[in-house]
Amino acid sequence: MLFFISWVYVIKFDLTSYSLFVVLSVFYIVLSIITIILQNEGISTRLVLTYFLFVFYAVAVTLLSGGNLIEVLGFVLNYSVIFFAVEAIHDKEYFRRYTYIYVLGLLAAAVVRIVSFSVPAIDSFIQSMTVVNTVRTLSMISTRFTGLDLDPNYFSLQILIAMSCLLVLFNVNGKKEKKSIVLIIILAGFGILTYSKMFIITLMALILMTFIVFFKNNVKTAIKFSSFIVVICGTVLFFFYEKLFEIYWIRFFGAGISTDAITTGRVSSWGMFASEILQSTKIFILGAGFGTTFSKVKMAHTMYLSTPYYLGLCGVVLALLYLLSLYKVLNNNVGIIEKTSFPLLSVNAIPLYIMLIANIGLDSFVMDYFPYHILLLMFALTMHKSQEIRMNGR
């Protein structure tokens, strides 16, 4: 499933329109339930309680609001998968496996899309399943690279999550995995080809946070990192400066310098969703549910408004309680029992920060792969705590 996250919106069955990802998810859940029953495994009572409260609430609010049952069940399905995934994790080494499989899926999707440009039948199929975005400059029209995702911005978000998780692997246990750096560079190249403003802004934040963390831990490492970034950026600009400068200048300032122009109309969407939430006590407290009329015609383009819009204040609280329960079980499963401080200035916290920053302008909360990103982020934080406990033990 981690491999096919990047393929979720392309591989679908003709008769049902359900994606391969849905089938894999249902199969995984059924297999997990059978395994738990046969092996008589115990499950955290708190986790089960918060899970059922969250699921019941999301479905109930949607039905009471006249929303789409299929849509909310799809939402619940993905959060059910990470419930069983966390229960199955008993070794911190799983993080390495999960990250590399996720990255390979992203790269495979990117390669398939590149090859498809030369195969008209495949190209037309992918175009029918996704949205083609272009950038018009004075000299050319450039297609924004999307891999097999619906939108270049969300494809670039997946790339950023993968890059930050690879950065955690590079730093874990003091081992410097060279292949992680190679994969990060390749992914960054695909990210640049999305011509996404969000990608560039968040990538700069990623570089800055990495430098701060390295500087805090080891000045020499920070200097090496800075030198490496300068060399890579210098090489890219030397060969592609004119094309990239023109495209990104148009992307950032082509429509003017107003807040709505720079954010590609997001400020207007934020205002509309904020008004919908604040003008209705029901939506503010309980949420509007999934598949309701307003959400069908407009996206919030920010997770910080879409989440309270769909779930309301009560739903957000239940979602956070569920995620905290998952995180606690994950800690226990990899052998972390002691309480340690949250790693605010740690490489392991960078994936979390990247997700929070990128989703200021994106709405990945409603995307099928968001729960899997949460799983990877929680696991990255757990890796930090595993190192702390082991060092204290020594």
C-alpha positions, 0 to 999 in steps of 0.5 A, a space after each residue: 500500500 505504501 508503494 501504491 500511494 502515488 498511484 491511488 487516483 490512476 489505477 481504478 476498476 472500470 465497473 466500480 470506479 474503486 481504485 486498487 488502493 481501496 481493494 488493497 486497504 480492505 484486504 489488509 484490514 480483513 487480514 489484520 483482523 484474522 491475524 489478531 483473532 488467531 494470535 489472540 493479540 491484545 489491543 489498547 483499550 484507549 486506542 479502540 475507544 478513540 478509534 470507534 468514537 472518531 469513526 462513529 462521529 465522522 459517519 454520523 455527522 455526514 449522515 445527519 448533514 445529508 452528505 455522501 456515505 461512500 465518501 465518508 466510508 472512504 475517509 474512515 477506511 484509510 484511518 482504519 488501515 493505520 490503526 492496524 498498521 500501528 498494531 503490527 509494528 514491533 520494531 523500529 527497523 520498519 521505518 527504514 522499510 516503510 520509507 524506502 518502499 514509499 520512495 520507490 513508489 513515488 519514483 516508479 510513478 514518476 518514471 511511468 509518467 515520463 515514459 507515458 509522454 512517449 506512449 500516446 495510449 498511456 498518456 491519454 489514459 493518465 490525462 483522463 484520470 488526472 488534471 493537466 496543469 501548464 505554465 505559459 511564459 513568453 517563449 513556451 508553454 510548460 507542463 507541470 509534472 504531476 507524476 500519477 497524482 491529481 495535482 502537481 502541488 499534492 505530488 510535490 507534497 508527497 515528495 517533500 514528505 519522502 525527502 524529510 523521511 529520508 533525511 531522518 534515515 540519513 541521520 538515524 543512529 549516527 549512520 550516514 546512508 549515502 543512498 538517502 542523499 541520492 534519493 533526496 536529490 532525485 526527488 527534489 528534481 521531480 519536485 522542481 519540475 512541478 513548478 509548485 510555489 508551495 514546493 519551493 517555499 517548503 523546500 526552503 523551510 526544509 533546508 533552513 530547519 535542517 541547517 539549524 538542527 545540524 548547527 545545534 548538534 555539530 557545527 562541522 556537519 552544518 558547514 558540510 551541509 551548507 556547502 553541499 546545498 550551495 554546490 547542488 543549487 549552483 549546478 542547477 542554476 548554471 544549467 537551467 537558470 533561464 528556464 527555471 527563473 522565467 517559469 517560477 517568476 511567472 508562477 509567483 508574480 505573473 498574476 500580480 502581487 496581491 495576496 490573492 494572486 500570489 496564493 493563486 486564489 487561496 485567500 478567497 477560498 480561505 475567506 469563504 470557508 472561514 465564513 461558512 464555519 463562523 456563521 453556523 454554530 452547527 458547522 463550528 461545533 459538529 462540522 458539515 460532514 463529507 460530500 455536502 453541497 458547499 464542499 463539492 463546489 469549492 476546496 478550502 486549500 488549507 488543512 486548517 479550515 477544511 478539517 474544522 469544516 468537515 468535522 467541527 470542533 468536536 470532531 477535531 478533538 476526537 481526531 487528535 485523541 485518536 492520533 495521540 492514542 496511535 502515537 502512544 501505542 507506536 511508542 510502546 510497540 517499539 520499546 519506548 516506555 519512559 516519557 521523553 521530551 518532544 524533539 522540537 529541534 531534531 531531524 526527526 521532527 522535520 517531517 512533521 513541520 514539513 506537513 504542517 507548513 505545506 498544508 497551510 496552502 493545501 488540503 491533504 486532510 481530504 486526500 486518501 494518502 494523508 493518514 499514511 503520511 501521519 503514520 510516517 511522521 509519527 514513526 519518524 518521531 518515534 525513531 528519535 525517542 528510540 535513540 534517546 532511550 538507548 543512549 540513556 540506557 548506556 
